Amino acid sequence: MKIIMLGAPGAGKGTQAKRIAEKFGIPHISTGDIFRANIKNGTELGNKAKVYMDQGLLVPDELVVDLVVDRLKQADCEKGYILDGFPRTIPQAEALDAALLAIGEKVDYAINVEVADNYIVERMSGRRACLNCGATYHLVNIPTKVEGICDVCGSEIVLREDDKPETVLKRLEVYHDQTQPLIDYYNKQGILKEVDGRKTMSDTFEDILKILD
Ligand code: AMP
């Protein structure tokens, strides 16, 4: 099962992707998480990516594509995977299709989590993240057990630099410009599925399960 999650930043695609991965026992591959881990570890890739991420811009395709294609060759991807945050541009989607075609495979579903921009800005301002382990929360929708403290590792949770309102607006602009065309791209391939991301997390998840069943 090879699934791509599409949707604007803050649409909830990461949360849904994690749940799908758990349910089906396939890896959840988030390019955003990979970059954040690299930033935390001070790698060369992390240092390069941070410059773009902090401004709400996309990391250049050449820094992303090989990273993902290599990751997909690992043994845990044999039964499938869920890609979250990749592809984000048409060239990335074409590179993925070409890499899969070379081994006689293809993407099964592209699930678009649909949420209007005005909801996104509101939602993102409540988002909090643990910079230590990468867990994400929401002040109202996914609160931590102890206020301000990560449930997983006990570190302090913060508003990520790229979730600040001014950066969110830039990320939305970039999304409409560079990522939204993927909806049409996968629609033409006949594998696009749309779900309403304004429902509760569980209801959206149920809708996704119906599609995958
Ligand atoms: P995310 O956690 O998926 O929202 O990603 C956070 C940031 O990482 C994005 O705003 C981009 O700067 C960068 N990023 C993640 N995935 C990609 C990708 N596939 N292509 C380019 N930049 C990416």
Residues whose N, C-alpha, C, O or C-beta is under 5 A from the ligand:
A	BS01	AMP	P9 T31 G32 D33 Y52 M53 G56 L57 L58 V59 V64 D84 G85 F86 P87 R88
